[in-house]
Amino acid sequence: MSDLHVVVVAKATEAEGICSLTLAAADGGALPAFSAGAHVDVHLPGGLVRQYSLCNDPAETHRYLLGVLRDPGSRGGSAAVHDHVHVGQR
């Protein structure tokens, strides 16, 4: 996939240490198709870039759903998602 600008439209706690992010196209259009096992590069606060798996149905073109485990041994990516990514951010 090429550069894609999205907005966080929902963030939820799914279980202890796991949050989900729902992303939609910033222009309100459809998102590019994907297949099972696809990943996206997520540009996080602080200049971090991390890959996360898409976990929604590939037939859905209105959103991408990511699940992120807070990894205590991470280099900052999962902590950035949990602590610094909020609804409305691009």
MODELLER restraints for C-alpha pairs under 7 A, 6 or more apart:
rsr = mdl.restraints
at = mdl.atoms
rsr.add(forms.Gaussian(group=physical.xy_distance, feature=features.Distance(at['CA:5:A'], at['CA:25:A']), mean=6.19, stdev=0.5))
rsr.add(forms.Gaussian(group=physical.xy_distance, feature=features.Distance(at['CA:5:A'], at['CA:26:A']), mean=5.62, stdev=0.5))
rsr.add(forms.Gaussian(group=physical.xy_distance, feature=features.Distance(at['CA:5:A'], at['CA:90:A']), mean=6.90, stdev=0.5))
rsr.add(forms.Gaussian(group=physical.xy_distance, feature=features.Distance(at['CA:6:A'], at['CA:23:A']), mean=5.96, stdev=0.5))
rsr.add(forms.Gaussian(group=physical.xy_distance, feature=features.Distance(at['CA:6:A'], at['CA:24:A']), mean=5.31, stdev=0.5))
rsr.add(forms.Gaussian(group=physical.xy_distance, feature=features.Distance(at['CA:6:A'], at['CA:25:A']), mean=4.40, stdev=0.5))
rsr.add(forms.Gaussian(group=physical.xy_distance, feature=features.Distance(at['CA:6:A'], at['CA:26:A']), mean=4.52, stdev=0.5))
rsr.add(forms.Gaussian(group=physical.xy_distance, feature=features.Distance(at['CA:6:A'], at['CA:90:A']), mean=5.58, stdev=0.5))
rsr.add(forms.Gaussian(group=physical.xy_distance, feature=features.Distance(at['CA:7:A'], at['CA:23:A']), mean=5.53, stdev=0.5))
rsr.add(forms.Gaussian(group=physical.xy_distance, feature=features.Distance(at['CA:7:A'], at['CA:24:A']), mean=5.53, stdev=0.5))
rsr.add(forms.Gaussian(group=physical.xy_distance, feature=features.Distance(at['CA:7:A'], at['CA:25:A']), mean=6.32, stdev=0.5))
rsr.add(forms.Gaussian(group=physical.xy_distance, feature=features.Distance(at['CA:7:A'], at['CA:26:A']), mean=5.31, stdev=0.5))
rsr.add(forms.Gaussian(group=physical.xy_distance, feature=features.Distance(at['CA:7:A'], at['CA:88:A']), mean=5.95, stdev=0.5))
rsr.add(forms.Gaussian(group=physical.xy_distance, feature=features.Distance(at['CA:7:A'], at['CA:89:A']), mean=5.54, stdev=0.5))
rsr.add(forms.Gaussian(group=physical.xy_distance, feature=features.Distance(at['CA:7:A'], at['CA:90:A']), mean=4.26, stdev=0.5))
rsr.add(forms.Gaussian(group=physical.xy_distance, feature=features.Distance(at['CA:8:A'], at['CA:21:A']), mean=6.64, stdev=0.5))
rsr.add(forms.Gaussian(group=physical.xy_distance, feature=features.Distance(at['CA:8:A'], at['CA:22:A']), mean=5.86, stdev=0.5))
rsr.add(forms.Gaussian(group=physical.xy_distance, feature=features.Distance(at['CA:8:A'], at['CA:23:A']), mean=4.68, stdev=0.5))
rsr.add(forms.Gaussian(group=physical.xy_distance, feature=features.Distance(at['CA:8:A'], at['CA:24:A']), mean=6.67, stdev=0.5))
rsr.add(forms.Gaussian(group=physical.xy_distance, feature=features.Distance(at['CA:8:A'], at['CA:86:A']), mean=6.82, stdev=0.5))
rsr.add(forms.Gaussian(group=physical.xy_distance, feature=features.Distance(at['CA:8:A'], at['CA:87:A']), mean=4.88, stdev=0.5))
rsr.add(forms.Gaussian(group=physical.xy_distance, feature=features.Distance(at['CA:8:A'], at['CA:88:A']), mean=5.31, stdev=0.5))
rsr.add(forms.Gaussian(group=physical.xy_distance, feature=features.Distance(at['CA:8:A'], at['CA:89:A']), mean=5.55, stdev=0.5))
rsr.add(forms.Gaussian(group=physical.xy_distance, feature=features.Distance(at['CA:8:A'], at['CA:90:A']), mean=6.37, stdev=0.5))
rsr.add(forms.Gaussian(group=physical.xy_distance, feature=features.Distance(at['CA:9:A'], at['CA:22:A']), mean=5.64, stdev=0.5))
rsr.add(forms.Gaussian(group=physical.xy_distance, feature=features.Distance(at['CA:9:A'], at['CA:23:A']), mean=5.71, stdev=0.5))
rsr.add(forms.Gaussian(group=physical.xy_distance, feature=features.Distance(at['CA:9:A'], at['CA:24:A']), mean=6.56, stdev=0.5))
rsr.add(forms.Gaussian(group=physical.xy_distance, feature=features.Distance(at['CA:9:A'], at['CA:87:A']), mean=5.35, stdev=0.5))
rsr.add(forms.Gaussian(group=physical.xy_distance, feature=features.Distance(at['CA:9:A'], at['CA:88:A']), mean=6.09, stdev=0.5))
rsr.add(forms.Gaussian(group=physical.xy_distance, feature=features.Distance(at['CA:10:A'], at['CA:21:A']), mean=5.82, stdev=0.5))
rsr.add(forms.Gaussian(group=physical.xy_distance, feature=features.Distance(at['CA:10:A'], at['CA:22:A']), mean=5.00, stdev=0.5))
rsr.add(forms.Gaussian(group=physical.xy_distance, feature=features.Distance(at['CA:10:A'], at['CA:87:A']), mean=5.60, stdev=0.5))
rsr.add(forms.Gaussian(group=physical.xy_distance, feature=features.Distance(at['CA:11:A'], at['CA:19:A']), mean=6.90, stdev=0.5))
rsr.add(forms.Gaussian(group=physical.xy_distance, feature=features.Distance(at['CA:11:A'], at['CA:20:A']), mean=5.59, stdev=0.5))
rsr.add(forms.Gaussian(group=physical.xy_distance, feature=features.Distance(at['CA:11:A'], at['CA:21:A']), mean=4.66, stdev=0.5))
rsr.add(forms.Gaussian(group=physical.xy_distance, feature=features.Distance(at['CA:11:A'], at['CA:22:A']), mean=6.38, stdev=0.5))
rsr.add(forms.Gaussian(group=physical.xy_distance, feature=features.Distance(at['CA:11:A'], at['CA:86:A']), mean=6.98, stdev=0.5))
rsr.add(forms.Gaussian(group=physical.xy_distance, feature=features.Distance(at['CA:11:A'], at['CA:87:A']), mean=6.38, stdev=0.5))
rsr.add(forms.Gaussian(group=physical.xy_distance, feature=features.Distance(at['CA:12:A'], at['CA:19:A']), mean=5.47, stdev=0.5))
rsr.add(forms.Gaussian(group=physical.xy_distance, feature=features.Distance(at['CA:12:A'], at['CA:20:A']), mean=5.29, stdev=0.5))
rsr.add(forms.Gaussian(group=physical.xy_distance, feature=features.Distance(at['CA:12:A'], at['CA:21:A']), mean=6.79, stdev=0.5))
rsr.add(forms.Gaussian(group=physical.xy_distance, feature=features.Distance(at['CA:13:A'], at['CA:19:A']), mean=4.39, stdev=0.5))
rsr.add(forms.Gaussian(group=physical.xy_distance, feature=features.Distance(at['CA:13:A'], at['CA:20:A']), mean=6.46, stdev=0.5))
rsr.add(forms.Gaussian(group=physical.xy_distance, feature=features.Distance(at['CA:14:A'], at['CA:20:A']), mean=6.58, stdev=0.5))
rsr.add(forms.Gaussian(group=physical.xy_distance, feature=features.Distance(at['CA:17:A'], at['CA:69:A']), mean=5.69, stdev=0.5))
rsr.add(forms.Gaussian(group=physical.xy_distance, feature=features.Distance(at['CA:17:A'], at['CA:70:A']), mean=5.13, stdev=0.5))
rsr.add(forms.Gaussian(group=physical.xy_distance, feature=features.Distance(at['CA:18:A'], at['CA:67:A']), mean=6.76, stdev=0.5))
rsr.add(forms.Gaussian(group=physical.xy_distance, feature=features.Distance(at['CA:18:A'], at['CA:68:A']), mean=5.50, stdev=0.5))
rsr.add(forms.Gaussian(group=physical.xy_distance, feature=features.Distance(at['CA:18:A'], at['CA:69:A']), mean=4.47, stdev=0.5))
rsr.add(forms.Gaussian(group=physical.xy_distance, feature=features.Distance(at['CA:18:A'], at['CA:70:A']), mean=6.15, stdev=0.5))
rsr.add(forms.Gaussian(group=physical.xy_distance, feature=features.Distance(at['CA:19:A'], at['CA:67:A']), mean=5.80, stdev=0.5))
rsr.add(forms.Gaussian(group=physical.xy_distance, feature=features.Distance(at['CA:19:A'], at['CA:68:A']), mean=5.39, stdev=0.5))
rsr.add(forms.Gaussian(group=physical.xy_distance, feature=features.Distance(at['CA:19:A'], at['CA:69:A']), mean=6.72, stdev=0.5))
rsr.add(forms.Gaussian(group=physical.xy_distance, feature=features.Distance(at['CA:19:A'], at['CA:82:A']), mean=6.89, stdev=0.5))
rsr.add(forms.Gaussian(group=physical.xy_distance, feature=features.Distance(at['CA:20:A'], at['CA:65:A']), mean=6.85, stdev=0.5))
rsr.add(forms.Gaussian(group=physical.xy_distance, feature=features.Distance(at['CA:20:A'], at['CA:66:A']), mean=5.41, stdev=0.5))
rsr.add(forms.Gaussian(group=physical.xy_distance, feature=features.Distance(at['CA:20:A'], at['CA:67:A']), mean=4.36, stdev=0.5))
rsr.add(forms.Gaussian(group=physical.xy_distance, feature=features.Distance(at['CA:20:A'], at['CA:68:A']), mean=6.09, stdev=0.5))
rsr.add(forms.Gaussian(group=physical.xy_distance, feature=features.Distance(at['CA:21:A'], at['CA:65:A']), mean=5.76, stdev=0.5))
rsr.add(forms.Gaussian(group=physical.xy_distance, feature=features.Distance(at['CA:21:A'], at['CA:66:A']), mean=5.20, stdev=0.5))
rsr.add(forms.Gaussian(group=physical.xy_distance, feature=features.Distance(at['CA:21:A'], at['CA:67:A']), mean=6.57, stdev=0.5))
rsr.add(forms.Gaussian(group=physical.xy_distance, feature=features.Distance(at['CA:22:A'], at['CA:63:A']), mean=6.40, stdev=0.5))
rsr.add(forms.Gaussian(group=physical.xy_distance, feature=features.Distance(at['CA:22:A'], at['CA:64:A']), mean=5.78, stdev=0.5))
rsr.add(forms.Gaussian(group=physical.xy_distance, feature=features.Distance(at['CA:22:A'], at['CA:65:A']), mean=4.69, stdev=0.5))
rsr.add(forms.Gaussian(group=physical.xy_distance, feature=features.Distance(at['CA:22:A'], at['CA:66:A']), mean=6.58, stdev=0.5))
rsr.add(forms.Gaussian(group=physical.xy_distance, feature=features.Distance(at['CA:23:A'], at['CA:63:A']), mean=5.43, stdev=0.5))
rsr.add(forms.Gaussian(group=physical.xy_distance, feature=features.Distance(at['CA:23:A'], at['CA:64:A']), mean=5.10, stdev=0.5))
rsr.add(forms.Gaussian(group=physical.xy_distance, feature=features.Distance(at['CA:23:A'], at['CA:65:A']), mean=6.38, stdev=0.5))
rsr.add(forms.Gaussian(group=physical.xy_distance, feature=features.Distance(at['CA:24:A'], at['CA:62:A']), mean=6.18, stdev=0.5))
rsr.add(forms.Gaussian(group=physical.xy_distance, feature=features.Distance(at['CA:24:A'], at['CA:63:A']), mean=4.75, stdev=0.5))
rsr.add(forms.Gaussian(group=physical.xy_distance, feature=features.Distance(at['CA:24:A'], at['CA:64:A']), mean=6.54, stdev=0.5))
rsr.add(forms.Gaussian(group=physical.xy_distance, feature=features.Distance(at['CA:25:A'], at['CA:31:A']), mean=6.06, stdev=0.5))
rsr.add(forms.Gaussian(group=physical.xy_distance, feature=features.Distance(at['CA:30:A'], at['CA:61:A']), mean=5.22, stdev=0.5))
rsr.add(forms.Gaussian(group=physical.xy_distance, feature=features.Distance(at['CA:30:A'], at['CA:62:A']), mean=5.38, stdev=0.5))
rsr.add(forms.Gaussian(group=physical.xy_distance, feature=features.Distance(at['CA:31:A'], at['CA:61:A']), mean=5.10, stdev=0.5))
rsr.add(forms.Gaussian(group=physical.xy_distance, feature=features.Distance(at['CA:31:A'], at['CA:62:A']), mean=6.09, stdev=0.5))
rsr.add(forms.Gaussian(group=physical.xy_distance, feature=features.Distance(at['CA:31:A'], at['CA:63:A']), mean=6.79, stdev=0.5))
rsr.add(forms.Gaussian(group=physical.xy_distance, feature=features.Distance(at['CA:32:A'], at['CA:61:A']), mean=6.89, stdev=0.5))
rsr.add(forms.Gaussian(group=physical.xy_distance, feature=features.Distance(at['CA:33:A'], at['CA:58:A']), mean=6.70, stdev=0.5))
rsr.add(forms.Gaussian(group=physical.xy_distance, feature=features.Distance(at['CA:33:A'], at['CA:61:A']), mean=6.68, stdev=0.5))
rsr.add(forms.Gaussian(group=physical.xy_distance, feature=features.Distance(at['CA:34:A'], at['CA:58:A']), mean=5.72, stdev=0.5))
rsr.add(forms.Gaussian(group=physical.xy_distance, feature=features.Distance(at['CA:35:A'], at['CA:58:A']), mean=5.83, stdev=0.5))
rsr.add(forms.Gaussian(group=physical.xy_distance, feature=features.Distance(at['CA:36:A'], at['CA:58:A']), mean=6.82, stdev=0.5))
rsr.add(forms.Gaussian(group=physical.xy_distance, feature=features.Distance(at['CA:37:A'], at['CA:53:A']), mean=6.59, stdev=0.5))
rsr.add(forms.Gaussian(group=physical.xy_distance, feature=features.Distance(at['CA:38:A'], at['CA:53:A']), mean=5.87, stdev=0.5))
rsr.add(forms.Gaussian(group=physical.xy_distance, feature=features.Distance(at['CA:38:A'], at['CA:54:A']), mean=5.88, stdev=0.5))
rsr.add(forms.Gaussian(group=physical.xy_distance, feature=features.Distance(at['CA:39:A'], at['CA:51:A']), mean=6.06, stdev=0.5))
rsr.add(forms.Gaussian(group=physical.xy_distance, feature=features.Distance(at['CA:39:A'], at['CA:52:A']), mean=5.31, stdev=0.5))
rsr.add(forms.Gaussian(group=physical.xy_distance, feature=features.Distance(at['CA:39:A'], at['CA:53:A']), mean=4.25, stdev=0.5))
rsr.add(forms.Gaussian(group=physical.xy_distance, feature=features.Distance(at['CA:39:A'], at['CA:54:A']), mean=5.70, stdev=0.5))
rsr.add(forms.Gaussian(group=physical.xy_distance, feature=features.Distance(at['CA:40:A'], at['CA:51:A']), mean=5.42, stdev=0.5))
rsr.add(forms.Gaussian(group=physical.xy_distance, feature=features.Distance(at['CA:40:A'], at['CA:52:A']), mean=5.64, stdev=0.5))
rsr.add(forms.Gaussian(group=physical.xy_distance, feature=features.Distance(at['CA:40:A'], at['CA:53:A']), mean=6.52, stdev=0.5))
rsr.add(forms.Gaussian(group=physical.xy_distance, feature=features.Distance(at['CA:41:A'], at['CA:49:A']), mean=6.29, stdev=0.5))
rsr.add(forms.Gaussian(group=physical.xy_distance, feature=features.Distance(at['CA:41:A'], at['CA:50:A']), mean=5.51, stdev=0.5))
rsr.add(forms.Gaussian(group=physical.xy_distance, feature=features.Distance(at['CA:41:A'], at['CA:51:A']), mean=4.44, stdev=0.5))
rsr.add(forms.Gaussian(group=physical.xy_distance, feature=features.Distance(at['CA:41:A'], at['CA:52:A']), mean=6.64, stdev=0.5))
rsr.add(forms.Gaussian(group=physical.xy_distance, feature=features.Distance(at['CA:42:A'], at['CA:49:A']), mean=5.47, stdev=0.5))
rsr.add(forms.Gaussian(group=physical.xy_distance, feature=features.Distance(at['CA:42:A'], at['CA:50:A']), mean=5.32, stdev=0.5))
rsr.add(forms.Gaussian(group=physical.xy_distance, feature=features.Distance(at['CA:42:A'], at['CA:51:A']), mean=6.00, stdev=0.5))
rsr.add(forms.Gaussian(group=physical.xy_distance, feature=features.Distance(at['CA:43:A'], at['CA:49:A']), mean=4.52, stdev=0.5))
rsr.add(forms.Gaussian(group=physical.xy_distance, feature=features.Distance(at['CA:43:A'], at['CA:50:A']), mean=6.76, stdev=0.5))
rsr.add(forms.Gaussian(group=physical.xy_distance, feature=features.Distance(at['CA:44:A'], at['CA:80:A']), mean=6.71, stdev=0.5))
rsr.add(forms.Gaussian(group=physical.xy_distance, feature=features.Distance(at['CA:45:A'], at['CA:80:A']), mean=6.71, stdev=0.5))
rsr.add(forms.Gaussian(group=physical.xy_distance, feature=features.Distance(at['CA:45:A'], at['CA:84:A']), mean=6.89, stdev=0.5))
rsr.add(forms.Gaussian(group=physical.xy_distance, feature=features.Distance(at['CA:48:A'], at['CA:77:A']), mean=6.60, stdev=0.5))
rsr.add(forms.Gaussian(group=physical.xy_distance, feature=features.Distance(at['CA:50:A'], at['CA:77:A']), mean=6.32, stdev=0.5))
rsr.add(forms.Gaussian(group=physical.xy_distance, feature=features.Distance(at['CA:52:A'], at['CA:66:A']), mean=6.60, stdev=0.5))
rsr.add(forms.Gaussian(group=physical.xy_distance, feature=features.Distance(at['CA:53:A'], at['CA:66:A']), mean=6.24, stdev=0.5))
rsr.add(forms.Gaussian(group=physical.xy_distance, feature=features.Distance(at['CA:54:A'], at['CA:64:A']), mean=6.28, stdev=0.5))
rsr.add(forms.Gaussian(group=physical.xy_distance, feature=features.Distance(at['CA:54:A'], at['CA:65:A']), mean=5.67, stdev=0.5))
rsr.add(forms.Gaussian(group=physical.xy_distance, feature=features.Distance(at['CA:54:A'], at['CA:66:A']), mean=5.28, stdev=0.5))
rsr.add(forms.Gaussian(group=physical.xy_distance, feature=features.Distance(at['CA:55:A'], at['CA:65:A']), mean=5.55, stdev=0.5))
rsr.add(forms.Gaussian(group=physical.xy_distance, feature=features.Distance(at['CA:55:A'], at['CA:66:A']), mean=5.82, stdev=0.5))
rsr.add(forms.Gaussian(group=physical.xy_distance, feature=features.Distance(at['CA:56:A'], at['CA:64:A']), mean=6.42, stdev=0.5))
rsr.add(forms.Gaussian(group=physical.xy_distance, feature=features.Distance(at['CA:56:A'], at['CA:65:A']), mean=5.35, stdev=0.5))
rsr.add(forms.Gaussian(group=physical.xy_distance, feature=features.Distance(at['CA:68:A'], at['CA:78:A']), mean=6.52, stdev=0.5))
rsr.add(forms.Gaussian(group=physical.xy_distance, feature=features.Distance(at['CA:69:A'], at['CA:78:A']), mean=6.56, stdev=0.5))
rsr.add(forms.Gaussian(group=physical.xy_distance, feature=features.Distance(at['CA:70:A'], at['CA:78:A']), mean=5.02, stdev=0.5))
rsr.add(forms.Gaussian(group=physical.xy_distance, feature=features.Distance(at['CA:70:A'], at['CA:79:A']), mean=5.98, stdev=0.5))
rsr.add(forms.Gaussian(group=physical.xy_distance, feature=features.Distance(at['CA:70:A'], at['CA:82:A']), mean=6.95, stdev=0.5))
rsr.add(forms.Gaussian(group=physical.xy_distance, feature=features.Distance(at['CA:71:A'], at['CA:78:A']), mean=6.16, stdev=0.5))
